[in-house]
């Protein structure tokens, strides 16, 4: 994994999975976090991996088994993420590598459904 800017992180794909890279947002917006949280709570592990990558992906340079580039979805707006189905042609190892980094980014944010800290009712003084 390497940083490409303060706002993105580049995840290197293992050569055994065809090489290349997937670039993710280094920080998560509330909307991205909600999208991932829904998948984590309602699906299985692969659903959460795919939702994490789809929500955070900015760009990629990934190739299929024959060495042909897999195009990044046309018209994708990095701020909005991409449809999960757009990940289908990517090698599973590429998804796993990106999801591992994405999970760290996700873990850095608090649960959006958690209740706020409460006061004990006493005031300093």
Number of C-alpha atoms within 10 A of each C-alpha: 14 11 13 13 10 9 11 18 25 23 23 19 22 13 9 8 16 19 18 17 22 23 22 30 24 21 18 18 16 11 14 20 22 16 17 24 19 13 18 17 11 11 12 10 12 14 16 21 22 23 27 30 30 27 26 31 27 22 20 19 15 23 19 14 10 7 10 10 13 14 14 16 13 8 7 15 12 15 14 15 22 22 15 15 9 15 19 11 12 17 17 11 16 24 21 16 19 27 25 16 19 29 15 11 19 22 11 11 13 9 12 12 8 7 7 7 6 6 7 6 6 6 6 4 3
